[in-house]
Amino acid sequence: MEYFDFYLMHAQDHRNYQRFKKCRAYETAFALKKEGKIRHVGLSFHDKADVLEQILTDYPEIEIVQIQLNYVDYEDEGVDSKNVYEVCERFNKPVLVMEPVKGGSLVNLPDEAKEVFDRLHGGSYASYALRYAAGFPNICAVLSGMSNMEQMEDNLSFMADFKPLNKEEQAAVKQVCAILRKQNLIPCTACRYCVDGCPKKILIPELFSCLNAKEAFNDWNQDFYYNNVLTTRNGKASDCIKCGKCERACPQHLPIRELLTKVAAKFER
């Protein structure tokens, strides 16, 4: 190949970013761009919004950012899609969307959720997920993992002449989200009162969110977020010393110490 159209720094989080900085990977990519071997330099991102803000501050020449975004993860405490997207918007960086159907989970819906979309008499379950992701103003492209011709034809049918979700469809998506969240193991509202006094600095709501997603969707991505994002600068579930400060602060009266044991059993085997 004579050149790459888009060259992305892969899987940037706070640890990978430090490695890339140390070996001057970004500077190398920008030099290759000047030589014409790369047309556009970007990154794919898996971490909290503050890390992305640091990267884009350090390297304003970055042209595009690939993030995980779908209608379930958008307000998820673990993935932090909403805040990450808003950083891209604030820095005026076009966005590539990965995981728009959450590894197929937003196609293989429970019957109650399917009925909500079926009442619209519209498109496929995948179409609502992809159109949701594509409907944000800063989106450049939505990546769809297609495995057969039927899926490709379905995607082309609604993306060739793209229309964002209308109000009725947006309401249906919210209803489906509520149905999916009812499957959650832990009814945490992410108020974060438990985090403030934790002596081990455990991100309790985020870890509960990981477990919920793992249980509801069998989402392999949650292992990555647990081990590479949420517990590298903060405590793991197994670090809990059972002091009980979190439970005294929890307005939902959750048995947090017991639940953290479940989280550790799932992600720290």
Backbone hydrogen bonds, N-H to C=O, Kabsch-Sander energy under -0.5 kcal/mol:
donor,donor_aa,acceptor,acceptor_aa,energy
4,F,37,K,-2.7
7,Y,40,H,-2.7
8,L,6,F,-0.5
9,M,42,G,-2.5
10,H,8,L,-0.6
12,Q,9,M,-0.5
12,Q,44,S,-3.4
17,Y,13,D,-2.9
18,Q,14,H,-1.1
19,R,15,R,-1.6
20,F,16,N,-2.7
21,K,17,Y,-2.6
22,K,18,Q,-2.2
23,C,19,R,-1.8
24,R,21,K,-1.3
25,A,20,F,-2.7
28,T,24,R,-2.0
29,A,25,A,-2.3
30,F,26,Y,-2.5
31,A,27,E,-1.9
32,L,28,T,-2.2
33,K,29,A,-1.9
34,K,30,F,-1.7
35,E,31,A,-1.3
36,G,33,K,-1.4
37,K,32,L,-2.2
38,I,32,L,-0.9
39,R,4,F,-2.8
40,H,5,D,-1.2
42,G,7,Y,-2.6
43,L,64,I,-1.5
44,S,9,M,-2.6
45,F,66,Q,-2.8
46,H,12,Q,-2.6
51,V,48,K,-1.0
52,L,48,K,-1.3
53,E,49,A,-2.4
54,Q,50,D,-1.6
55,I,51,V,-2.2
56,L,52,L,-2.7
57,T,53,E,-1.6
58,D,54,Q,-2.6
59,Y,55,I,-2.6
62,I,59,Y,-1.8
63,E,41,V,-3.1
64,I,41,V,-0.7
65,V,94,P,-2.2
66,Q,43,L,-3.1
67,I,65,V,-0.5
67,I,96,L,-2.6
69,L,67,I,-0.5
69,L,98,M,-1.9
74,Y,70,N,-1.6
76,D,73,D,-1.5
80,D,76,D,-2.2
81,S,73,D,-0.9
82,K,74,Y,-2.1
84,V,80,D,-2.3
85,Y,81,S,-3.2
86,E,82,K,-2.3
87,V,83,N,-1.6
88,C,84,V,-1.9
89,E,85,Y,-2.3
90,R,86,E,-2.4
91,F,87,V,-2.3
92,N,89,E,-1.0
93,K,88,C,-3.0
95,V,138,N,-2.4
96,L,65,V,-2.5
97,V,141,A,-2.5
98,M,67,I,-2.9
98,M,96,L,-0.5
102,K,99,E,-1.2
104,G,101,V,-0.6
105,S,102,K,-1.8
106,L,101,V,-2.2
107,V,104,G,-1.6
108,N,104,G,-2.2
109,L,107,V,-1.6
113,A,110,P,-0.7
114,K,110,P,-2.2
115,E,111,D,-2.3
116,V,112,E,-0.9
117,F,113,A,-1.5
118,D,114,K,-2.8
119,R,115,E,-1.6
120,L,117,F,-1.5
121,H,118,D,-1.3
122,G,117,F,-0.6
128,Y,124,S,-1.2
129,A,125,Y,-1.3
130,L,126,A,-2.7
131,R,127,S,-2.5
132,Y,128,Y,-1.8
133,A,129,A,-2.0
134,A,130,L,-2.4
135,G,131,R,-0.9
135,G,132,Y,-0.8
136,F,133,A,-1.0
139,I,136,F,-1.5
140,C,95,V,-3.4
141,A,95,V,-1.3
143,L,97,V,-2.8
144,S,142,V,-0.5
146,M,144,S,-1.4
152,M,148,N,-1.7
153,E,149,M,-2.8
154,D,150,E,-2.2
155,N,151,Q,-2.4
156,L,152,M,-2.5
157,S,153,E,-1.7
158,F,154,D,-0.9
158,F,155,N,-0.7
159,M,155,N,-1.9
160,A,156,L,-1.8
162,F,159,M,-0.9
170,Q,166,N,-2.7
171,A,167,K,-2.2
172,A,168,E,-1.8
173,V,169,E,-2.3
174,K,170,Q,-2.1
175,Q,171,A,-2.0
176,V,172,A,-2.6
177,C,173,V,-2.5
178,A,174,K,-2.1
179,I,175,Q,-2.0
180,L,176,V,-2.7
181,R,177,C,-2.4
182,K,178,A,-1.2
183,Q,179,I,-0.5
183,Q,180,L,-1.1
184,N,181,R,-1.6
188,C,186,I,-1.7
195,V,192,R,-0.7
196,D,192,R,-1.1
197,G,193,Y,-0.7
198,C,195,V,-1.3
201,K,198,C,-1.4
203,L,235,G,-0.6
204,I,202,I,-2.0
207,L,203,L,-2.3
208,F,204,I,-2.4
209,S,205,P,-2.3
210,C,206,E,-2.0
211,L,207,L,-2.0
212,N,208,F,-2.6
213,A,209,S,-2.4
214,K,210,C,-2.4
215,E,211,L,-2.6
216,A,212,N,-2.9
217,F,213,A,-2.6
218,N,214,K,-1.4
219,D,213,A,-0.8
220,W,218,N,-0.8
222,Q,219,D,-1.4
223,D,220,W,-1.2
224,F,220,W,-0.8
225,Y,221,N,-2.1
226,Y,222,Q,-2.8
227,N,223,D,-2.4
228,N,224,F,-2.8
229,V,225,Y,-1.4
230,L,225,Y,-3.0
231,T,226,Y,-0.9
235,G,200,K,-0.9
235,G,201,K,-1.1
239,D,236,K,-1.5
240,C,237,A,-1.5
248,R,244,G,-1.8
249,A,245,K,-1.2
250,C,246,C,-1.1
253,H,250,C,-1.1
256,I,254,L,-2.2
259,L,255,P,-2.3
260,L,256,I,-2.7
261,T,257,R,-1.1
262,K,258,E,-1.2
263,V,259,L,-2.1
264,A,260,L,-2.5
265,A,261,T,-2.0
266,K,262,K,-1.7
267,F,263,V,-2.4
268,E,264,A,-2.4
